[in-house]
Amino acid sequence: MLERDKIHAHRDSSGVQSYIGEANQVRLLRLEHGFTWCTSTYLSCEEDEIIEIGKLCSLLIKHLDKETDKYQEKCLPQIRELSVGEYQLNLDSQNNNLFIKVESVLPQNDQLDLTPL
């Protein structure tokens, strides 16, 4: 129920802890020459369920890639204005900032698959 409530159903601004903070956070790593998105989703399942989940994920990835491209284009002017650092996508409707600067936990090197600015 915690997984359903905090991660999949409601996307609360506070969720299960993951390596990037809350499992439902979306982070943006802005470097001098580009940026990349990072998400972490907690998923508890049995080994035999992974194959079925993989099939569903493949279908969802195709759809989400299209939607992400649209959203990214909409955000690009704001991303270009960010200083180098790590940002969390703001889920708090009371705060007008789209991105909130956070403590860095993501690798910052030239090996990352970055979107050029």
C-alpha positions as CSV (number, residue, x, y, z in Angstrom):
1,M,0.0,0.0,0.0
2,L,2.9,2.4,0.8
3,E,4.3,1.8,-2.7
4,R,0.9,2.4,-4.3
5,D,0.1,5.5,-2.3
6,K,3.5,7.2,-2.3
7,I,4.9,6.2,-5.7
8,H,2.4,5.0,-8.3
9,A,-1.0,6.4,-7.4
10,H,-0.5,9.9,-5.9
11,R,3.1,10.9,-6.6
12,D,3.3,12.6,-3.2
13,S,6.1,15.1,-2.8
14,S,7.5,12.8,-0.1
15,G,8.0,9.1,-0.9
16,V,10.1,6.1,-0.3
17,Q,13.8,6.8,0.1
18,S,16.0,6.0,-2.9
19,Y,19.6,6.9,-4.0
20,I,18.5,10.3,-5.3
21,G,16.3,11.1,-2.3
22,E,12.6,10.4,-2.6
23,A,11.7,7.6,-5.1
24,N,9.2,9.8,-6.9
25,Q,11.6,12.8,-7.4
26,V,12.7,13.9,-10.8
27,R,16.1,15.6,-10.9
28,L,17.8,17.6,-13.5
29,L,21.6,17.7,-13.6
30,R,22.7,20.9,-15.4
31,L,26.3,20.9,-16.6
32,E,28.2,23.5,-18.7
33,H,27.7,21.7,-21.9
34,G,24.2,20.1,-21.4
35,F,21.8,18.5,-19.0
36,T,20.2,15.1,-18.2
37,W,17.1,14.0,-16.2
38,C,17.3,11.4,-13.5
39,T,14.5,9.5,-11.8
40,S,14.4,6.6,-9.3
41,T,11.3,4.5,-8.8
42,Y,11.1,1.9,-6.0
43,L,9.7,-1.3,-7.3
44,S,9.1,-4.4,-5.2
45,C,8.2,-7.5,-7.1
46,E,8.9,-11.2,-7.5
47,E,11.5,-12.4,-10.0
48,D,8.9,-14.0,-12.3
49,E,7.0,-10.7,-12.5
50,I,10.0,-8.9,-13.9
51,I,9.5,-10.3,-17.4
52,E,5.9,-9.1,-17.5
53,I,6.9,-5.8,-16.0
54,G,9.7,-5.5,-18.7
55,K,7.1,-5.9,-21.5
56,L,4.9,-3.2,-20.0
57,C,7.9,-0.9,-19.5
58,S,8.9,-1.2,-23.1
59,L,5.5,0.0,-24.2
60,L,5.5,2.8,-21.7
61,I,9.0,3.9,-22.6
62,K,7.9,4.6,-26.2
63,H,5.0,6.7,-25.1
64,L,6.9,8.5,-22.3
65,D,9.8,9.4,-24.6
66,K,7.4,11.3,-26.9
67,E,5.8,13.1,-23.9
68,T,9.2,13.8,-22.3
69,D,10.4,15.4,-25.5
70,K,7.4,17.7,-25.5
71,Y,7.9,18.6,-21.9
72,Q,11.6,19.1,-22.3
73,E,11.1,21.5,-25.1
74,K,8.7,23.5,-23.0
75,C,11.2,23.6,-20.1
76,L,14.3,24.3,-22.2
77,P,14.3,28.1,-21.8
78,Q,14.2,27.7,-18.0
79,I,16.9,25.0,-18.1
80,R,19.2,27.2,-20.1
81,E,19.0,29.8,-17.3
82,L,20.0,27.4,-14.5
83,S,23.5,27.6,-13.1
84,V,25.6,24.4,-13.1
85,G,24.2,22.1,-10.4
86,E,21.6,19.6,-9.5
87,Y,17.9,20.4,-9.3
88,Q,14.7,18.7,-8.3
89,L,11.6,19.1,-10.3
90,N,9.2,21.0,-8.1
91,L,6.1,19.1,-7.0
92,D,4.9,21.7,-4.5
93,S,2.1,23.8,-6.1
94,Q,2.8,26.5,-3.5
95,N,6.3,27.2,-4.9
96,N,6.3,28.8,-8.3
97,N,9.9,27.6,-9.2
98,L,9.9,24.8,-11.7
99,F,13.3,23.6,-10.4
100,I,14.7,23.6,-6.9
101,K,18.4,23.5,-6.4
102,V,19.4,20.4,-4.2
103,E,22.5,18.8,-2.8
104,S,24.3,16.8,-5.6
105,V,24.2,13.0,-5.6
106,L,24.5,12.4,-9.3
107,P,27.8,11.8,-11.1
108,Q,29.1,14.9,-13.0
109,N,31.3,13.8,-15.8
110,D,31.6,13.8,-19.5
111,Q,30.5,10.2,-19.8
112,L,26.9,11.1,-19.1
113,D,24.4,11.0,-22.0
114,L,23.6,14.7,-22.0
115,T,21.1,16.8,-24.0
116,P,23.1,19.7,-25.5
117,L,21.9,23.2,-24.8
